[in-house]
Amino acid sequence: MSVSITRTTEDTKITWTQADDPQGYIVQAVDNGRLEDALTALGLPSYEQLAAVDEFERARILRSTAALTAELTRRVRHMTVAARDQDGMTWGTLASTLTGDPHARSTARSTYEAGLRQMGRIPSAD
């Protein structure tokens, strides 16, 4: 992957090639404003700032951010399955990678199982 972010004191530039986005998910997130809206939400760090946004703009930002979050959650789940199945990560290592807490094994396992279900695979009962 060659998605890159170049930041200067004046602006920030995100660059990627078509090979980085063969299905056009990044392009869609940019073209439909979801990425911009999600970054706007990140830039409004307090409840007061979020609440001060016009109700229609807030609804748009909420809708866009929720849609992008759902897609990223799906990707996290699939990467979790790959980390466990392809890389052989232990539950503790996977928990640490996902949450920063090696003891959060149940979180890692539930993320893994959700990924399996999304992929049409049935989680084992072990």
N, CA and C atoms as an extended XYZ file, in Angstrom:
378
Properties=species:S:1:pos:R:3:atomname:S:1:resname:S:1:resid:I:1 pbc="F F F"
N         0.844       -1.177        0.000 N   MET     1
C         0.000        0.000        0.000 CA  MET     1
C         0.889        1.241        0.000 C   MET     1
N         0.495        2.180       -0.811 N   SER     2
C         1.267        3.412       -0.825 CA  SER     2
C         0.411        4.631       -0.512 C   SER     2
N        -0.698        4.428        0.234 N   VAL     3
C        -1.458        5.583        0.699 CA  VAL     3
C        -0.529        6.371        1.606 C   VAL     3
N        -0.442        7.664        1.353 N   SER     4
C         0.448        8.467        2.187 CA  SER     4
C        -0.213        9.798        2.518 C   SER     4
N         0.223       10.353        3.624 N   ILE     5
C        -0.250       11.656        4.062 CA  ILE     5
C         0.962       12.550        4.240 C   ILE     5
N         0.946       13.668        3.561 N   THR     6
C         2.024       14.645        3.655 CA  THR     6
C         1.461       15.878        4.329 C   THR     6
N         2.071       16.239        5.438 N   ARG     7
C         1.561       17.367        6.217 CA  ARG     7
C         2.609       18.455        6.287 C   ARG     7
N         2.180       19.677        6.017 N   THR     8
C         3.035       20.844        6.199 CA  THR     8
C         2.333       21.753        7.206 C   THR     8
N         2.933       22.882        7.495 N   THR     9
C         2.285       23.816        8.411 CA  THR     9
C         1.073       24.467        7.759 C   THR     9
N         0.998       24.447        6.450 N   GLU    10
C        -0.093       25.100        5.716 CA  GLU    10
C        -1.245       24.175        5.345 C   GLU    10
N        -0.947       22.920        5.003 N   ASP    11
C        -2.002       22.011        4.564 CA  ASP    11
C        -1.568       20.555        4.690 C   ASP    11
N        -2.504       19.687        4.376 N   THR    12
C        -2.241       18.252        4.406 CA  THR    12
C        -2.740       17.657        3.102 C   THR    12
N        -1.963       16.733        2.562 N   LYS    13
C        -2.299       16.118        1.284 CA  LYS    13
C        -2.320       14.599        1.454 C   LYS    13
N        -3.415       13.985        1.022 N   ILE    14
C        -3.545       12.531        1.053 CA  ILE    14
C        -3.368       12.032       -0.377 C   ILE    14
N        -2.501       11.052       -0.556 N   THR    15
C        -2.196       10.540       -1.882 CA  THR    15
C        -2.332        9.025       -1.891 C   THR    15
N        -2.931        8.504       -2.950 N   TRP    16
C        -3.004        7.071       -3.162 CA  TRP    16
C        -3.094        6.807       -4.650 C   TRP    16
N        -2.821        5.579       -5.029 N   THR    17
C        -2.928        5.181       -6.432 CA  THR    17
C        -4.149        4.288       -6.596 C   THR    17
N        -4.540        4.057       -7.814 N   GLN    18
C        -5.676        3.183       -8.078 CA  GLN    18
C        -5.401        1.776       -7.544 C   GLN    18
N        -4.152        1.359       -7.547 N   ALA    19
C        -3.800        0.039       -7.019 CA  ALA    19
C        -4.077       -0.058       -5.524 C   ALA    19
N        -4.037        1.069       -4.814 N   ASP    20
C        -4.334        1.091       -3.385 CA  ASP    20
C        -5.828        1.020       -3.114 C   ASP    20
N        -6.627        1.294       -4.117 N   ASP    21
C        -8.084        1.397       -3.948 CA  ASP    21
C        -8.802        0.758       -5.142 C   ASP    21
N        -8.534       -0.537       -5.387 N   PRO    22
C        -9.079       -1.152       -6.603 CA  PRO    22
C       -10.604       -1.162       -6.676 C   PRO    22
N       -11.280       -1.168       -5.543 N   GLN    23
C       -12.744       -1.171       -5.548 CA  GLN    23
C       -13.339        0.226       -5.388 C   GLN    23
N       -12.473        1.215       -5.248 N   GLY    24
C       -12.928        2.594       -5.203 CA  GLY    24
C       -13.510        3.056       -3.884 C   GLY    24
N       -13.223        2.347       -2.795 N   TYR    25
C       -13.782        2.745       -1.499 CA  TYR    25
C       -13.244        4.092       -1.020 C   TYR    25
N       -11.957        4.331       -1.231 N   ILE    26
C       -11.387        5.618       -0.819 CA  ILE    26
C       -11.971        6.733       -1.673 C   ILE    26
N       -12.035        6.507       -2.974 N   VAL    27
C       -12.606        7.503       -3.879 CA  VAL    27
C       -14.045        7.815       -3.484 C   VAL    27
N       -14.831        6.791       -3.184 N   GLN    28
C       -16.222        7.007       -2.770 CA  GLN    28
C       -16.297        7.822       -1.483 C   GLN    28
N       -15.444        7.490       -0.512 N   ALA    29
C       -15.452        8.214        0.763 CA  ALA    29
C       -15.097        9.683        0.562 C   ALA    29
N       -14.234        9.964       -0.409 N   VAL    30
C       -13.868       11.349       -0.707 CA  VAL    30
C       -14.981       12.022       -1.506 C   VAL    30
N       -15.437       11.358       -2.573 N   ASP    31
C       -16.418       11.971       -3.472 CA  ASP    31
C       -17.766       12.230       -2.810 C   ASP    31
N       -18.188       11.351       -1.897 N   ASN    32
C       -19.488       11.565       -1.262 CA  ASN    32
C       -19.384       12.375        0.034 C   ASN    32
N       -18.181       12.822        0.373 N   GLY    33
C       -17.990       13.702        1.525 CA  GLY    33
C       -17.858       12.988        2.859 C   GLY    33
N       -17.918       11.653        2.848 N   ARG    34
C       -17.851       10.929        4.129 CA  ARG    34
C       -16.516       11.132        4.837 C   ARG    34
N       -15.429       11.084        4.092 N   LEU    35
C       -14.123       11.269        4.724 CA  LEU    35
C       -14.010       12.675        5.300 C   LEU    35
N       -14.435       13.653        4.543 N   GLU    36
C       -14.408       15.042        5.018 CA  GLU    36
C       -15.261       15.213        6.270 C   GLU    36
N       -16.460       14.633        6.258 N   ASP    37
C       -17.340       14.743        7.420 CA  ASP    37
C       -16.756       14.045        8.643 C   ASP    37
N       -16.178       12.854        8.448 N   ALA    38
C       -15.587       12.127        9.571 CA  ALA    38
C       -14.403       12.907       10.151 C   ALA    38
N       -13.599       13.502        9.287 N   LEU    39
C       -12.483       14.309        9.773 CA  LEU    39
C       -12.987       15.569       10.472 C   LEU    39
N       -14.091       16.121       10.004 N   THR    40
C       -14.703       17.262       10.681 CA  THR    40
C       -15.127       16.856       12.086 C   THR    40
N       -15.747       15.673       12.206 N   ALA    41
C       -16.168       15.182       13.526 CA  ALA    41
C       -14.956       15.014       14.445 C   ALA    41
N       -13.852       14.520       13.914 N   LEU    42
C       -12.642       14.373       14.726 CA  LEU    42
C       -12.104       15.725       15.179 C   LEU    42
N       -12.301       16.735       14.368 N   GLY    43
C       -11.809       18.066       14.687 CA  GLY    43
C       -12.665       18.823       15.689 C   GLY    43
N       -13.818       18.264       16.020 N   LEU    44
C       -14.707       18.883       17.020 CA  LEU    44
C       -14.643       18.030       18.286 C   LEU    44
N       -13.655       18.269       19.126 N   PRO    45
C       -13.346       17.347       20.207 CA  PRO    45
C       -14.277       17.342       21.417 C   PRO    45
N       -15.100       18.362       21.575 N   SER    46
C       -15.925       18.382       22.776 CA  SER    46
C       -17.406       18.304       22.413 C   SER    46
N       -18.194       17.884       23.379 N   TYR    47
C       -19.634       17.826       23.177 CA  TYR    47
C       -20.182       19.197       22.798 C   TYR    47
N       -19.709       20.224       23.451 N   GLU    48
C       -20.198       21.576       23.194 CA  GLU    48
C       -19.964       21.983       21.741 C   GLU    48
N       -18.798       21.638       21.212 N   GLN    49
C       -18.503       21.974       19.819 CA  GLN    49
C       -19.374       21.161       18.856 C   GLN    49
N       -19.573       19.891       19.172 N   LEU    50
C       -20.441       19.062       18.330 CA  LEU    50
C       -21.885       19.552       18.393 C   LEU    50
N       -22.333       19.933       19.582 N   ALA    51
C       -23.703       20.401       19.762 CA  ALA    51
C       -23.942       21.753       19.098 C   ALA    51
N       -22.895       22.542       18.920 N   ALA    52
C       -23.033       23.872       18.330 CA  ALA    52
C       -23.180       23.838       16.805 C   ALA    52
N       -22.920       22.703       16.199 N   VAL    53
C       -23.046       22.578       14.744 CA  VAL    53
C       -24.527       22.610       14.365 C   VAL    53
N       -24.836       23.293       13.270 N   ASP    54
C       -26.207       23.354       12.755 CA  ASP    54
C       -26.798       21.947       12.675 C   ASP    54
N       -28.074       21.797       13.030 N   GLU    55
C       -28.685       20.470       13.135 CA  GLU    55
C       -28.636       19.675       11.828 C   GLU    55
N       -28.776       20.325       10.691 N   PHE    56
C       -28.740       19.615        9.413 CA  PHE    56
C       -27.320       19.186        9.061 C   PHE    56
N       -26.363       20.055        9.357 N   GLU    57
C       -24.957       19.715        9.143 CA  GLU    57
C       -24.549       18.588       10.096 C   GLU    57
N       -25.001       18.681       11.349 N   ARG    58
C       -24.693       17.642       12.334 CA  ARG    58
C       -25.269       16.302       11.880 C   ARG    58
N       -26.492       16.302       11.358 N   ALA    59
C       -27.107       15.057       10.879 CA  ALA    59
C       -26.298       14.469        9.724 C   ALA    59
N       -25.844       15.329        8.807 N   ARG    60
C       -25.025       14.857        7.681 CA  ARG    60
C       -23.699       14.278        8.174 C   ARG    60
N       -23.056       14.997        9.090 N   ILE    61
C       -21.774       14.536        9.633 CA  ILE    61
C       -21.970       13.212       10.370 C   ILE    61
N       -23.045       13.109       11.136 N   LEU    62
C       -23.341       11.877       11.865 CA  LEU    62
C       -23.557       10.714       10.903 C   LEU    62
N       -24.369       10.930        9.872 N   ARG    63
C       -24.658        9.881        8.889 CA  ARG    63
C       -23.372        9.432        8.179 C   ARG    63
N       -22.580       10.390        7.746 N   SER    64
C       -21.337       10.072        7.044 CA  SER    64
C       -20.349        9.343        7.936 C   SER    64
N       -20.200        9.838        9.150 N   THR    65
C       -19.240        9.241       10.075 CA  THR    65
C       -19.669        7.832       10.473 C   THR    65
N       -20.967        7.634       10.681 N   ALA    66
C       -21.473        6.297       11.012 CA  ALA    66
C       -21.237        5.327        9.859 C   ALA    66
N       -21.452        5.759        8.638 N   ALA    67
C       -21.243        4.885        7.478 CA  ALA    67
C       -19.767        4.524        7.332 C   ALA    67
N       -18.901        5.498        7.508 N   LEU    68
C       -17.462        5.229        7.402 CA  LEU    68
C       -16.999        4.342        8.554 C   LEU    68
N       -17.538        4.576        9.739 N   THR    69
C       -17.208        3.741       10.890 CA  THR    69
C       -17.623        2.291       10.654 C   THR    69
N       -18.806        2.082       10.095 N   ALA    70
C       -19.271        0.718        9.818 CA  ALA    70
C       -18.335        0.010        8.843 C   ALA    70
N       -17.902        0.716        7.817 N   GLU    71
C       -16.984        0.104        6.837 CA  GLU    71
C       -15.631       -0.194        7.476 C   GLU    71
N       -15.134        0.728        8.285 N   LEU    72
C       -13.844        0.498        8.953 CA  LEU    72
C       -13.949       -0.632        9.973 C   LEU    72
N       -15.075       -0.746       10.654 N   THR    73
C       -15.285       -1.841       11.604 CA  THR    73
C       -15.238       -3.181       10.875 C   THR    73
N       -15.864       -3.236        9.706 N   ARG    74
C       -15.825       -4.459        8.902 CA  ARG    74
C       -14.382       -4.815        8.546 C   ARG    74
N       -13.604       -3.800        8.182 N   ARG    75
C       -12.195       -4.036        7.820 CA  ARG    75
C       -11.379       -4.499        9.020 C   ARG    75
N       -11.627       -3.890       10.177 N   VAL    76
C       -10.921       -4.304       11.398 CA  VAL    76
C       -11.207       -5.776       11.681 C   VAL    76
N       -12.453       -6.171       11.554 N   ARG    77
C       -12.826       -7.566       11.799 CA  ARG    77
C       -12.125       -8.505       10.838 C   ARG    77
N       -12.071       -8.150        9.570 N   HIS    78
C       -11.398       -9.001        8.589 CA  HIS    78
C        -9.890       -9.057        8.844 C   HIS    78
N        -9.285       -7.926        9.212 N   MET    79
C        -7.853       -7.929        9.524 CA  MET    79
C        -7.575       -8.744       10.773 C   MET    79
N        -8.508       -8.749       11.713 N   THR    80
C        -8.362       -9.557       12.925 CA  THR    80
C        -8.358      -11.043       12.567 C   THR    80
N        -9.252      -11.450       11.677 N   VAL    81
C        -9.271      -12.848       11.220 CA  VAL    81
C        -7.945      -13.176       10.547 C   VAL    81
N        -7.452      -12.298        9.690 N   ALA    82
C        -6.179      -12.547        9.011 CA  ALA    82
C        -5.023      -12.621       10.005 C   ALA    82
N        -5.028      -11.734       11.007 N   ALA    83
C        -3.948      -11.742       12.008 CA  ALA    83
C        -3.940      -13.048       12.787 C   ALA    83
N        -5.096      -13.562       13.076 N   ARG    84
C        -5.193      -14.820       13.836 CA  ARG    84
C        -4.914      -16.028       12.938 C   ARG    84
N        -5.582      -16.079       11.783 N   ASP    85
C        -5.485      -17.258       10.919 CA  ASP    85
C        -4.221      -17.295       10.073 C   ASP    85
N        -3.820      -16.162        9.533 N   GLN    86
C        -2.655      -16.128        8.648 CA  GLN    86
C        -1.349      -15.916        9.406 C   GLN    86
N        -1.382      -15.043       10.410 N   ASP    87
C        -0.159      -14.695       11.136 CA  ASP    87
C         0.024      -15.501       12.408 C   ASP    87
N        -1.034      -16.193       12.839 N   GLY    88
C        -0.950      -17.007       14.044 CA  GLY    88
C        -0.871      -16.210       15.336 C   GLY    88
N        -1.397      -14.998       15.341 N   MET    89
C        -1.361      -14.189       16.566 CA  MET    89
C        -2.102      -14.894       17.684 C   MET    89
N        -1.526      -14.862       18.856 N   THR    90
C        -2.205      -15.405       20.033 CA  THR    90
C        -3.316      -14.435       20.428 C   THR    90
N        -4.231      -14.914       21.293 N   TRP    91
C        -5.320      -14.042       21.748 CA  TRP    91
C        -4.761      -12.840       22.511 C   TRP    91
N        -3.727      -13.052       23.304 N   GLY    92
C        -3.125      -11.951       24.062 CA  GLY    92
C        -2.475      -10.918       23.163 C   GLY    92
N        -1.729      -11.370       22.161 N   THR    93
C        -1.090      -10.447       21.216 CA  THR    93
C        -2.141       -9.708       20.410 C   THR    93
N        -3.163      -10.435       19.983 N   LEU    94
C        -4.246       -9.819       19.221 CA  LEU    94
C        -4.986       -8.789       20.080 C   LEU    94
N        -5.245       -9.125       21.336 N   ALA    95
C        -5.898       -8.188       22.254 CA  ALA    95
C        -5.060       -6.931       22.431 C   ALA    95
N        -3.763       -7.116       22.602 N   SER    96
C        -2.859       -5.980       22.765 CA  SER    96
C        -2.842       -5.113       21.506 C   SER    96
N        -2.851       -5.760       20.351 N   THR    97
C        -2.856       -5.034       19.087 CA  THR    97
C        -4.143       -4.233       18.918 C   THR    97
N        -5.265       -4.830       19.258 N   LEU    98
C        -6.566       -4.175       19.092 CA  LEU    98
C        -6.844       -3.093       20.131 C   LEU    98
N        -6.479       -3.350       21.378 N   THR    99
C        -6.909       -2.475       22.473 CA  THR    99
C        -5.772       -1.883       23.301 C   THR    99
N        -4.579       -2.404       23.135 N   GLY   100
C        -3.472       -1.977       23.986 CA  GLY   100
C        -3.423       -2.736       25.303 C   GLY   100
N        -4.357       -3.655       25.505 N   ASP   101
C        -4.447       -4.437       26.739 CA  ASP   101
C        -4.365       -5.925       26.398 C   ASP   101
N        -3.251       -6.589       26.745 N   PRO   102
C        -3.117       -8.012       26.412 CA  PRO   102
C        -4.102       -8.908       27.147 C   PRO   102
N        -4.786       -8.358       28.161 N   HIS   103
C        -5.756       -9.149       28.920 CA  HIS   103
C        -7.169       -9.052       28.333 C   HIS   103
N        -7.350       -8.258       27.303 N   ALA   104
C        -8.680       -8.067       26.686 CA  ALA   104
C        -8.930       -9.145       25.635 C   ALA   104
N        -8.653      -10.378       26.026 N   ARG   105
C        -8.788      -11.489       25.079 CA  ARG   105
C       -10.222      -11.692       24.604 C   ARG   105
N       -11.201      -11.438       25.456 N   SER   106
C       -12.591      -11.622       25.041 CA  SER   106
C       -12.969      -10.613       23.954 C   SER   106
N       -12.408       -9.412       24.024 N   THR   107
C       -12.646       -8.417       22.970 CA  THR   107
C       -12.034       -8.892       21.664 C   THR   107
N       -10.813       -9.406       21.734 N   ALA   108
C       -10.149       -9.918       20.529 CA  ALA   108
C       -10.935      -11.075       19.939 C   ALA   108
N       -11.361      -11.977       20.783 N   ARG   109
C       -12.109      -13.140       20.299 CA  ARG   109
C       -13.455      -12.737       19.696 C   ARG   109
N       -14.167      -11.804       20.311 N   SER   110
C       -15.456      -11.393       19.755 CA  SER   110
C       -15.268      -10.641       18.434 C   SER   110
N       -14.199       -9.871       18.309 N   THR   111
C       -13.906       -9.194       17.044 CA  THR   111
C       -13.590      -10.220       15.968 C   THR   111
N       -12.804      -11.229       16.328 N   TYR   112
C       -12.454      -12.320       15.411 CA  TYR   112
C       -13.714      -13.063       14.962 C   TYR   112
N       -14.556      -13.417       15.908 N   GLU   113
C       -15.779      -14.164       15.578 CA  GLU   113
C       -16.736      -13.338       14.731 C   GLU   113
N       -16.826      -12.048       14.991 N   ALA   114
C       -17.663      -11.174       14.165 CA  ALA   114
C       -17.121      -11.134       12.739 C   ALA   114
N       -15.806      -11.116       12.610 N   GLY   115
C       -15.190      -11.154       11.283 CA  GLY   115
C       -15.505      -12.447       10.559 C   GLY   115
N       -15.413      -13.556       11.275 N   LEU   116
C       -15.761      -14.842       10.658 CA  LEU   116
C       -17.202      -14.834       10.164 C   LEU   116
N       -18.116      -14.347       11.002 N   ARG   117
C       -19.532      -14.304       10.604 CA  ARG   117
C       -19.735      -13.422        9.380 C   ARG   117
N       -19.079      -12.285        9.351 N   GLN   118
C       -19.213      -11.404        8.184 CA  GLN   118
C       -18.672      -12.060        6.919 C   GLN   118
N       -17.705      -12.926        7.071 N   MET   119
C       -17.109      -13.615        5.941 CA  MET   119
C       -17.890      -14.883        5.565 C   MET   119
N       -18.949      -15.148        6.311 N   GLY   120
C       -19.749      -16.332        6.030 CA  GLY   120
C       -19.175      -17.606        6.591 C   GLY   120
N       -18.250      -17.475        7.518 N   ARG   121
C       -17.645      -18.639        8.181 CA  ARG   121
C       -18.252      -18.761        9.569 C   ARG   121
N       -18.396      -19.956       10.034 N   ILE   122
C       -18.994      -20.203       11.356 CA  ILE   122
C       -17.874      -20.307       12.386 C   ILE   122
N       -17.929      -19.472       13.440 N   PRO   123
C       -16.915      -19.572       14.493 CA  PRO   123
C       -16.958      -20.943       15.160 C   PRO   123
N       -15.789      -21.468       15.492 N   SER   124
C       -15.742      -22.760       16.181 CA  SER   124
C       -16.140      -22.590       17.632 C   SER   124
N       -16.546      -23.678       18.254 N   ALA   125
C       -17.013      -23.650       19.642 CA  ALA   125
C       -15.881      -23.830       20.641 C   ALA   125
N       -14.625      -23.866       20.216 N   ASP   126
C       -13.530      -24.141       21.158 CA  ASP   126
C       -13.289      -23.099       22.146 C   ASP   126
